[in-house]
Amino acid sequence: MDYSDQEELTTAPTRTEIEEFLSKEVVKNILDRYLKGTDKTKVKNCGTMEKLVLFVREAFKIHYTKYNIKDIKKLDKITMKYKVPSRSGKNIASKFSLE
C-alpha cells in the first residue's frame, strides 16, 4: 500500500476524540497570545470563549482530513455575532465591520 492509499483511509476523529485532544484549557492556551488585550472574565461570561472553543474544534475537524475552503467559510457563523470585550472597555475589535 502506498501513501495515496493511506490518505484515503484517513477518517475524521470523533467528536469525543476532538474534545479530548482540544480541551477548553488547550484552546485557551492556543489563543492566549491573541486574547491578551481582552477582558478574559467577560469573554468567558458572555459566551464568547465557548464559541471560540467550538470554532477551533470545528476548524481542526475540517483541516484534519482535507482542506475545504467552503467549509472554512461556514465557520464564520460560529463567531459572527459574539463580542470581544477589551480590558480598556473600548471594545474596538467588536466594532469592526467586515461587510
RODO-556615 format. One record per residue: residue in one letter; y, x, z of N, C-alpha, C in turn; residue number from 1. Coordinates in Angstrom, 2 decimals. Each point is the difference from the previous one (the first is absolute). Layout:
<nodes>
{res = A; n_Y = Y; n_X = X; n_Z = Z; ca_Y = Y; ca_X = X; ca_Z = Z; c_Y = Y; c_X = X; c_Z = Z; n = NUM} .
...
</nodes>
This chain:
<nodes>
{res = M; n_Y = -1.17; n_X = 0.85; n_Z = 0.00; ca_Y = 1.17; ca_X = -0.85; ca_Z = 0.00; c_Y = 1.24; c_X = 0.90; c_Z = 0.00; n = 1} .
{res = D; n_Y = 0.92; n_X = -0.23; n_Z = -0.94; ca_Y = 1.21; ca_X = 0.81; ca_Z = -0.04; c_Y = 1.15; c_X = -0.72; c_Z = 0.72; n = 2} .
{res = Y; n_Y = 1.15; n_X = 0.65; n_Z = 0.02; ca_Y = 1.15; ca_X = -0.51; ca_Z = 0.75; c_Y = 0.42; c_X = -1.40; c_Z = -0.45; n = 3} .
{res = S; n_Y = 0.00; n_X = -0.27; n_Z = -1.30; ca_Y = 0.44; ca_X = -1.32; ca_Z = -0.49; c_Y = -0.91; c_X = -1.11; c_Z = 0.52; n = 4} .
{res = D; n_Y = -1.28; n_X = 0.28; n_Z = 0.15; ca_Y = -0.91; ca_X = -1.00; ca_Z = 0.57; c_Y = 0.31; c_X = -0.24; c_Z = 1.47; n = 5} .
{res = Q; n_Y = 0.32; n_X = 1.05; n_Z = 0.72; ca_Y = 0.32; ca_X = -0.14; ca_Z = 1.42; c_Y = 1.28; c_X = -0.79; c_Z = 0.20; n = 6} .
{res = E; n_Y = 0.97; n_X = 0.18; n_Z = -0.88; ca_Y = 1.28; ca_X = -0.71; ca_Z = 0.13; c_Y = -0.22; c_X = -1.51; c_Z = -0.07; n = 7} .
{res = E; n_Y = -0.90; n_X = -0.45; n_Z = -0.85; ca_Y = -0.28; ca_X = -1.42; ca_Z = -0.14; c_Y = -0.68; c_X = -0.57; c_Z = 1.24; n = 8} .
{res = L; n_Y = -0.67; n_X = 0.85; n_Z = 0.76; ca_Y = -0.71; ca_X = -0.46; ca_Z = 1.19; c_Y = 0.91; c_X = -0.13; c_Z = 1.22; n = 9} .
{res = T; n_Y = 1.21; n_X = 0.51; n_Z = -0.10; ca_Y = 0.93; ca_X = -0.06; ca_Z = 1.12; c_Y = 0.43; c_X = -1.44; c_Z = 0.23; n = 10} .
{res = T; n_Y = -0.19; n_X = -0.46; n_Z = 1.21; ca_Y = 0.43; ca_X = -1.36; ca_Z = 0.33; c_Y = 1.08; c_X = 0.07; c_Z = 1.07; n = 11} .
{res = A; n_Y = 0.83; n_X = -1.00; n_Z = 0.01; ca_Y = 1.08; ca_X = -0.05; ca_Z = 0.98; c_Y = -0.59; c_X = -0.13; c_Z = 1.40; n = 12} .
{res = P; n_Y = 0.62; n_X = 0.64; n_Z = 0.97; ca_Y = -0.47; ca_X = -0.15; ca_Z = 1.38; c_Y = 0.23; c_X = -1.43; c_Z = 0.49; n = 13} .
{res = T; n_Y = -0.75; n_X = -0.39; n_Z = 0.98; ca_Y = 0.16; ca_X = -1.35; ca_Z = 0.56; c_Y = 1.28; c_X = -0.07; c_Z = 0.81; n = 14} .
{res = R; n_Y = 0.42; n_X = -1.20; n_Z = 0.29; ca_Y = 1.21; ca_X = -0.22; ca_Z = 0.80; c_Y = -0.14; c_X = 0.69; c_Z = 1.37; n = 15} .
{res = T; n_Y = -1.18; n_X = -0.13; n_Z = 0.60; ca_Y = -0.25; ca_X = 0.62; ca_Z = 1.31; c_Y = 0.11; c_X = 1.52; c_Z = -0.09; n = 16} .
{res = E; n_Y = -0.57; n_X = 0.58; n_Z = -1.04; ca_Y = 0.07; ca_X = 1.46; ca_Z = -0.18; c_Y = 1.45; c_X = 0.47; c_Z = -0.16; n = 17} .
{res = I; n_Y = 0.77; n_X = -0.76; n_Z = -0.77; ca_Y = 1.41; ca_X = 0.36; ca_Z = -0.20; c_Y = 0.76; c_X = -0.11; c_Z = 1.31; n = 18} .
{res = E; n_Y = -0.23; n_X = -1.07; n_Z = 0.76; ca_Y = 0.68; ca_X = -0.19; ca_Z = 1.28; c_Y = -0.36; c_X = 1.09; c_Z = 1.00; n = 19} .
{res = E; n_Y = -1.25; n_X = 0.45; n_Z = -0.03; ca_Y = -0.41; ca_X = 1.09; ca_Z = 0.88; c_Y = 0.62; c_X = 1.33; c_Z = -0.43; n = 20} .
{res = F; n_Y = 0.05; n_X = 0.24; n_Z = -1.31; ca_Y = 0.55; ca_X = 1.25; ca_Z = -0.53; c_Y = 1.52; c_X = 0.04; c_Z = 0.15; n = 21} .
{res = L; n_Y = 0.65; n_X = -1.12; n_Z = -0.29; ca_Y = 1.46; ca_X = -0.10; ca_Z = 0.09; c_Y = 0.38; c_X = -0.94; c_Z = 1.14; n = 22} .
{res = S; n_Y = -0.26; n_X = 0.45; n_Z = 1.21; ca_Y = 0.36; ca_X = -0.80; ca_Z = 1.17; c_Y = 1.52; c_X = -0.11; c_Z = 0.08; n = 23} .
{res = K; n_Y = 0.47; n_X = -0.91; n_Z = 0.83; ca_Y = 1.45; ca_X = -0.16; ca_Z = 0.17; c_Y = 0.64; c_X = 1.32; c_Z = 0.44; n = 24} .
{res = E; n_Y = -0.68; n_X = 0.71; n_Z = 0.87; ca_Y = 0.53; ca_X = 1.28; ca_Z = 0.50; c_Y = 0.08; c_X = 1.04; c_Z = -1.12; n = 25} .
{res = V; n_Y = -1.01; n_X = 0.06; n_Z = -0.84; ca_Y = 0.00; ca_X = 0.94; ca_Z = -1.13; c_Y = 1.14; c_X = -0.33; c_Z = -0.95; n = 26} .
{res = V; n_Y = 0.18; n_X = -1.27; n_Z = -0.32; ca_Y = 1.09; ca_X = -0.40; ca_Z = -0.91; c_Y = 1.35; c_X = 0.33; c_Z = 0.62; n = 27} .
{res = K; n_Y = 0.16; n_X = -0.24; n_Z = 1.29; ca_Y = 1.26; ca_X = 0.34; ca_Z = 0.67; c_Y = 0.27; c_X = 1.50; c_Z = -0.10; n = 28} .
{res = N; n_Y = -1.04; n_X = 0.82; n_Z = 0.15; ca_Y = 0.17; ca_X = 1.45; ca_Z = -0.13; c_Y = 0.37; c_X = 0.39; c_Z = -1.43; n = 29} .
{res = I; n_Y = -0.61; n_X = -0.65; n_Z = -0.98; ca_Y = 0.30; ca_X = 0.28; ca_Z = -1.41; c_Y = 1.46; c_X = -0.33; c_Z = -0.30; n = 30} .
{res = L; n_Y = 0.47; n_X = -1.14; n_Z = 0.50; ca_Y = 1.35; ca_X = -0.48; ca_Z = -0.32; c_Y = 1.07; c_X = 0.54; c_Z = 0.95; n = 31} .
{res = D; n_Y = -0.40; n_X = 0.73; n_Z = 1.02; ca_Y = 0.94; ca_X = 0.42; ca_Z = 1.04; c_Y = 1.25; c_X = 0.69; c_Z = -0.55; n = 32} .
{res = R; n_Y = -0.17; n_X = 0.92; n_Z = -0.90; ca_Y = 1.18; ca_X = 0.73; ca_Z = -0.51; c_Y = 0.91; c_X = -0.91; c_Z = -0.79; n = 33} .
{res = Y; n_Y = -0.52; n_X = -1.07; n_Z = -0.59; ca_Y = 0.82; ca_X = -0.93; ca_Z = -0.76; c_Y = 0.67; c_X = -1.04; c_Z = 0.89; n = 34} .
{res = L; n_Y = -0.52; n_X = -0.16; n_Z = 1.20; ca_Y = 0.53; ca_X = -1.01; ca_Z = 0.92; c_Y = 0.86; c_X = 0.60; c_Z = 1.11; n = 35} .
{res = K; n_Y = 0.33; n_X = 1.27; n_Z = -0.11; ca_Y = 0.77; ca_X = 0.67; ca_Z = 1.06; c_Y = 1.36; c_X = -0.66; c_Z = 0.24; n = 36} .
{res = G; n_Y = 0.63; n_X = -0.53; n_Z = -1.01; ca_Y = 1.32; ca_X = -0.62; ca_Z = 0.15; c_Y = -0.05; c_X = -1.47; c_Z = 0.38; n = 37} .
{res = T; n_Y = -1.19; n_X = -0.49; n_Z = 0.28; ca_Y = -0.13; ca_X = -1.43; ca_Z = 0.33; c_Y = -0.11; c_X = -0.21; c_Z = 1.50; n = 38} .
{res = D; n_Y = 0.24; n_X = -1.22; n_Z = 0.39; ca_Y = -0.25; ca_X = -0.41; ca_Z = 1.38; c_Y = -1.45; c_X = -0.46; c_Z = 0.03; n = 39} .
{res = K; n_Y = -0.89; n_X = 0.89; n_Z = 0.40; ca_Y = -1.44; ca_X = -0.26; ca_Z = -0.10; c_Y = -0.45; c_X = -1.20; c_Z = 0.82; n = 40} .
{res = T; n_Y = 0.67; n_X = -0.25; n_Z = 1.11; ca_Y = -0.33; ca_X = -1.17; ca_Z = 0.82; c_Y = 0.29; c_X = -1.27; c_Z = -0.79; n = 41} .
{res = K; n_Y = 1.16; n_X = -0.05; n_Z = -0.65; ca_Y = 0.36; ca_X = -1.18; ca_Z = -0.79; c_Y = -0.90; c_X = -0.12; c_Z = -1.23; n = 42} .
{res = V; n_Y = -0.33; n_X = 1.14; n_Z = -0.62; ca_Y = -0.90; ca_X = -0.02; ca_Z = -1.16; c_Y = -1.32; c_X = -0.65; c_Z = 0.39; n = 43} .
{res = K; n_Y = -0.49; n_X = 0.35; n_Z = 1.17; ca_Y = -1.26; ca_X = -0.57; ca_Z = 0.48; c_Y = 0.18; c_X = -1.48; c_Z = 0.36; n = 44} .
{res = N; n_Y = 1.06; n_X = -0.30; n_Z = 0.74; ca_Y = 0.20; ca_X = -1.37; ca_Z = 0.49; c_Y = 0.29; c_X = -1.02; c_Z = -1.11; n = 45} .
{res = C; n_Y = 0.63; n_X = 0.44; n_Z = -1.08; ca_Y = 0.33; ca_X = -0.96; ca_Z = -1.07; c_Y = -1.11; c_X = -0.13; c_Z = -1.04; n = 46} .
{res = G; n_Y = -1.13; n_X = 0.68; n_Z = 0.21; ca_Y = -1.15; ca_X = -0.15; ca_Z = -0.88; c_Y = -0.03; c_X = 0.94; c_Z = -1.18; n = 47} .
{res = T; n_Y = 1.03; n_X = 0.83; n_Z = -0.14; ca_Y = 0.05; ca_X = 0.92; ca_Z = -1.14; c_Y = -1.11; c_X = 1.04; c_Z = 0.06; n = 48} .
{res = M; n_Y = -0.31; n_X = 0.50; n_Z = 1.18; ca_Y = -1.05; ca_X = 1.03; ca_Z = 0.12; c_Y = -1.34; c_X = -0.54; c_Z = -0.45; n = 49} .
{res = E; n_Y = -0.31; n_X = -1.23; n_Z = 0.37; ca_Y = -1.27; ca_X = -0.61; ca_Z = -0.43; c_Y = -0.07; c_X = -0.06; c_Z = -1.52; n = 50} .
{res = K; n_Y = 1.12; n_X = -0.35; n_Z = -0.64; ca_Y = 0.03; ca_X = -0.08; ca_Z = -1.46; c_Y = -0.12; c_X = 1.38; c_Z = -0.63; n = 51} .
{res = L; n_Y = 0.59; n_X = 1.01; n_Z = 0.63; ca_Y = -0.13; ca_X = 1.36; ca_Z = -0.51; c_Y = -1.44; c_X = 0.50; c_Z = 0.10; n = 52} .
{res = V; n_Y = -0.67; n_X = -0.34; n_Z = 1.09; ca_Y = -1.42; ca_X = 0.37; ca_Z = 0.15; c_Y = -0.81; c_X = -0.67; c_Z = -1.10; n = 53} .
{res = L; n_Y = 0.23; n_X = -1.28; n_Z = -0.23; ca_Y = -0.69; ca_X = -0.73; ca_Z = -1.06; c_Y = 0.29; c_X = 0.64; c_Z = -1.36; n = 54} .
{res = F; n_Y = 1.26; n_X = 0.34; n_Z = -0.25; ca_Y = 0.41; ca_X = 0.62; ca_Z = -1.26; c_Y = -0.76; c_X = 1.31; c_Z = -0.23; n = 55} .
{res = V; n_Y = -0.05; n_X = 0.86; n_Z = 1.00; ca_Y = -0.69; ca_X = 1.30; ca_Z = -0.13; c_Y = -1.49; c_X = -0.22; c_Z = -0.27; n = 56} .
{res = R; n_Y = -0.61; n_X = -0.92; n_Z = 0.71; ca_Y = -1.43; ca_X = -0.27; ca_Z = -0.20; c_Y = -0.27; c_X = -0.55; c_Z = -1.40; n = 57} .
{res = E; n_Y = 0.84; n_X = -0.91; n_Z = -0.46; ca_Y = -0.19; ca_X = -0.57; ca_Z = -1.34; c_Y = 0.22; c_X = 1.05; c_Z = -1.08; n = 58} .
{res = A; n_Y = 1.00; n_X = 0.86; n_Z = 0.18; ca_Y = 0.26; ca_X = 1.08; ca_Z = -0.96; c_Y = -1.19; c_X = 0.96; c_Z = -0.05; n = 59} .
{res = F; n_Y = -0.55; n_X = 0.31; n_Z = 1.16; ca_Y = -1.17; ca_X = 0.87; ca_Z = 0.08; c_Y = -1.16; c_X = -0.62; c_Z = -0.78; n = 60} .
{res = K; n_Y = -0.22; n_X = -1.29; n_Z = 0.22; ca_Y = -1.11; ca_X = -0.69; ca_Z = -0.67; c_Y = 0.17; c_X = 0.05; c_Z = -1.52; n = 61} .
{res = I; n_Y = 1.22; n_X = -0.20; n_Z = -0.48; ca_Y = 0.26; ca_X = 0.03; ca_Z = -1.45; c_Y = -0.24; c_X = 1.40; c_Z = -0.55; n = 62} .
{res = H; n_Y = 0.47; n_X = 1.01; n_Z = 0.70; ca_Y = -0.12; ca_X = 1.38; ca_Z = -0.49; c_Y = -1.39; c_X = 0.59; c_Z = 0.18; n = 63} .
{res = Y; n_Y = -0.81; n_X = -0.59; n_Z = 0.84; ca_Y = -1.31; ca_X = 0.57; ca_Z = 0.31; c_Y = -0.91; c_X = 0.07; c_Z = -1.22; n = 64} .
{res = T; n_Y = -0.06; n_X = -1.07; n_Z = -0.75; ca_Y = -0.90; ca_X = -0.01; ca_Z = -1.15; c_Y = 0.69; c_X = 0.33; c_Z = -1.31; n = 65} .
{res = K; n_Y = 1.20; n_X = -0.53; n_Z = -0.20; ca_Y = 0.70; ca_X = 0.26; ca_Z = -1.26; c_Y = 1.45; c_X = -0.41; c_Z = 0.14; n = 66} .
{res = Y; n_Y = 0.89; n_X = 0.83; n_Z = -0.52; ca_Y = 1.43; ca_X = -0.31; ca_Z = 0.02; c_Y = 0.27; c_X = -1.18; c_Z = -0.93; n = 67} .
{res = N; n_Y = 0.66; n_X = -1.03; n_Z = 0.52; ca_Y = 0.28; ca_X = -1.19; ca_Z = -0.79; c_Y = 1.44; c_X = -0.42; c_Z = 0.28; n = 68} .
{res = I; n_Y = 0.90; n_X = 0.27; n_Z = -0.94; ca_Y = 1.42; ca_X = -0.25; ca_Z = 0.20; c_Y = 0.31; c_X = -1.47; c_Z = 0.26; n = 69} .
{res = K; n_Y = -0.73; n_X = -0.90; n_Z = -0.65; ca_Y = 0.25; ca_X = -1.43; ca_Z = 0.23; c_Y = -0.31; c_X = -0.40; c_Z = 1.44; n = 70} .
{res = D; n_Y = -1.09; n_X = 0.52; n_Z = 0.54; ca_Y = -0.34; ca_X = -0.29; ca_Z = 1.39; c_Y = 0.99; c_X = 0.64; c_Z = 0.97; n = 71} .
{res = I; n_Y = 0.48; n_X = 1.18; n_Z = -0.35; ca_Y = 1.00; ca_X = 0.68; ca_Z = 0.85; c_Y = 1.27; c_X = -0.84; c_Z = 0.07; n = 72} .
{res = K; n_Y = 0.44; n_X = -0.51; n_Z = -1.14; ca_Y = 1.23; ca_X = -0.81; ca_Z = -0.03; c_Y = -0.15; c_X = -1.28; c_Z = 0.81; n = 73} .
{res = K; n_Y = -1.20; n_X = -0.52; n_Z = 0.11; ca_Y = -0.23; ca_X = -1.22; ca_Z = 0.78; c_Y = 0.20; c_X = 0.24; c_Z = 1.49; n = 74} .
{res = L; n_Y = -0.04; n_X = 1.25; n_Z = 0.43; ca_Y = 0.17; ca_X = 0.32; ca_Z = 1.42; c_Y = 1.43; c_X = -0.28; c_Z = 0.49; n = 75} .
{res = D; n_Y = 0.94; n_X = -0.12; n_Z = -0.92; ca_Y = 1.38; ca_X = -0.31; ca_Z = 0.39; c_Y = 0.08; c_X = -1.25; c_Z = 0.86; n = 76} .
{res = K; n_Y = -0.84; n_X = -0.97; n_Z = -0.30; ca_Y = 0.06; ca_X = -1.27; ca_Z = 0.72; c_Y = -0.28; c_X = 0.18; c_Z = 1.50; n = 77} .
{res = I; n_Y = -0.70; n_X = 1.07; n_Z = 0.36; ca_Y = -0.32; ca_X = 0.24; ca_Z = 1.41; c_Y = 1.25; c_X = 0.39; c_Z = 0.79; n = 78} .
{res = T; n_Y = 0.88; n_X = 0.78; n_Z = -0.61; ca_Y = 1.14; ca_X = 0.55; ca_Z = 0.75; c_Y = 1.36; c_X = -0.55; c_Z = -0.41; n = 79} .
{res = M; n_Y = 0.07; n_X = -0.82; n_Z = -1.03; ca_Y = 1.28; ca_X = -0.44; ca_Z = -0.56; c_Y = 0.99; c_X = -0.58; c_Z = 1.01; n = 80} .
{res = K; n_Y = -0.41; n_X = -0.88; n_Z = 0.84; ca_Y = 0.95; ca_X = -0.73; ca_Z = 0.84; c_Y = 0.07; c_X = 0.51; c_Z = 1.44; n = 81} .
{res = Y; n_Y = -0.55; n_X = 1.17; n_Z = 0.24; ca_Y = -0.01; ca_X = 0.52; ca_Z = 1.36; c_Y = 1.17; c_X = 0.93; c_Z = 0.26; n = 82} .
{res = K; n_Y = 0.53; n_X = -0.06; n_Z = 1.18; ca_Y = 1.15; ca_X = 0.81; ca_Z = 0.41; c_Y = -0.45; c_X = 1.35; c_Z = 0.53; n = 83} .
{res = V; n_Y = 0.86; n_X = 0.99; n_Z = -0.17; ca_Y = -0.23; ca_X = 1.32; ca_Z = 0.56; c_Y = 1.18; c_X = 0.31; c_Z = 0.92; n = 84} .
{res = P; n_Y = -0.09; n_X = -0.40; n_Z = 1.27; ca_Y = 1.12; ca_X = 0.21; ca_Z = 0.92; c_Y = 0.22; c_X = 1.48; c_Z = 0.30; n = 85} .
{res = S; n_Y = 1.24; n_X = 0.45; n_Z = -0.14; ca_Y = 0.31; ca_X = 1.40; ca_Z = 0.26; c_Y = 0.44; c_X = 0.20; c_Z = 1.44; n = 86} .
{res = R; n_Y = -0.06; n_X = 1.25; n_Z = 0.43; ca_Y = 0.44; ca_X = 0.33; ca_Z = 1.36; c_Y = 1.49; c_X = -0.25; c_Z = 0.16; n = 87} .
{res = S; n_Y = 0.76; n_X = 0.19; n_Z = -1.07; ca_Y = 1.45; ca_X = -0.17; ca_Z = 0.08; c_Y = 0.39; c_X = -1.47; c_Z = 0.09; n = 88} .
{res = G; n_Y = -0.92; n_X = -0.88; n_Z = -0.39; ca_Y = 0.30; ca_X = -1.43; ca_Z = 0.00; c_Y = 0.65; c_X = -0.47; c_Z = -1.29; n = 89} .
{res = K; n_Y = 0.29; n_X = 0.92; n_Z = -0.93; ca_Y = 0.67; ca_X = -0.38; ca_Z = -1.26; c_Y = -0.99; c_X = -0.52; c_Z = -1.04; n = 90} .
{res = N; n_Y = -1.26; n_X = 0.35; n_Z = 0.13; ca_Y = -1.07; ca_X = -0.50; ca_Z = -0.87; c_Y = 0.32; c_X = 0.12; c_Z = -1.49; n = 91} .
{res = I; n_Y = 0.51; n_X = 1.13; n_Z = -0.39; ca_Y = 0.41; ca_X = 0.24; ca_Z = -1.38; c_Y = -1.16; c_X = -0.18; c_Z = -0.97; n = 92} .
{res = A; n_Y = -1.18; n_X = 0.51; n_Z = 0.33; ca_Y = -1.16; ca_X = -0.09; ca_Z = -0.89; c_Y = -0.38; c_X = -1.45; c_Z = -0.29; n = 93} .
{res = S; n_Y = 0.18; n_X = -0.87; n_Z = 0.97; ca_Y = -0.37; ca_X = -1.41; ca_Z = -0.19; c_Y = 0.99; c_X = -0.74; c_Z = -0.89; n = 94} .
{res = K; n_Y = 1.17; n_X = 0.59; n_Z = -0.22; ca_Y = 1.03; ca_X = -0.66; ca_Z = -0.80; c_Y = -0.07; c_X = 0.36; c_Z = -1.48; n = 95} .
{res = F; n_Y = -0.83; n_X = 0.98; n_Z = -0.36; ca_Y = -0.13; ca_X = 0.38; ca_Z = -1.40; c_Y = -0.68; c_X = -1.10; c_Z = -0.79; n = 96} .
{res = S; n_Y = 0.47; n_X = -0.20; n_Z = -1.21; ca_Y = -0.64; ca_X = -0.96; ca_Z = -0.90; c_Y = -0.46; c_X = 0.76; c_Z = -1.22; n = 97} .
{res = L; n_Y = -1.27; n_X = -0.10; n_Z = -0.31; ca_Y = -0.56; ca_X = 0.70; ca_Z = -1.16; c_Y = -0.10; c_X = -0.90; c_Z = -1.22; n = 98} .
{res = E; n_Y = 0.53; n_X = -1.16; n_Z = 0.09; ca_Y = -0.09; ca_X = -0.95; ca_Z = -1.11; c_Y = 1.15; c_X = 0.14; c_Z = -0.94; n = 99} .
</nodes>
